[in-house]
Amino acid sequence: MNTTVQALQRRLIALGFPLPKYGPDGDFGGESIKAVGNALDELVELRQRDQIHFPTGDLKLSPPTFLQPTGPVIPADWMPDAKISRIIFHWTAGQNKASDLDRDHYHILIEGDGKLVRGKPSIALNSEPKAKAGYAAHTLNCNTGSIGVSLCGMAGAVESPFNPGKQPITRDQWTILAAVLAELCARYSIPVDRKTVLSHAEVQPTLKITQKGKWDISRLPFDTSIQGALAIGDHMRAMVKSRL
């Protein structure tokens, strides 16, 4: 394994460019080449929109302006003592701003600009062995021991043919989500695997808990090359692991 290549792969994942099949394995194969190409394409696109500037006089390029949190993003008092086994991430199927209804059902929400909003229920109310009155009811029959985090957006979205609607989730939200999940995993000693950090769309096939046609998150409006709940879940889990 080439550790320099692995470091590059982890950076690509943290920036939101997927390596869904192999992850940061240290082998610079076709998947890594494609991710680098996608990063360069986005760099050019940002340059064309004047969102970044190329310096003159040499061949070095300024990095793209993705949201990249470098320190804690969740206030400490949002993470009280609790016995938590998993985190389930969602989208609200609403606007890019958190509504009162959104805040009723999730512990943490991420708005379209990356801002965190605290839900009304405390994480402690969802603590094992049994959720208490007023808990965040974010996932059918899977709330005890589960933190609910949701991206604000996707109002009017259609799964097939895919249409993200007029309030799509953004790459910035996705990047902040990885940081939020990593902090929660560290705080509650949650290992990162398919049964402990997963999207709502993965709950039924992975945990065998029947849901009601939930497909969040099985498509990404900002990267349609990754399709399917499991592939997208693996992509997010790789991003979370790269932050731990």
PyMOL commands that set and color helices and strands:
alter all, ss='L'
color gray80, all
select helices_A, chain A and resi 3-14+30-48+76-78+100-105+123-126+171-188+200-207+229-243
alter helices_A, ss='H'
color red, helices_A
select strands_A, chain A and resi 86-91+108-110+116-118+146-151+197-199
alter strands_A, ss='S'
color yellow, strands_A
deselect
rebuild
show_as cartoon
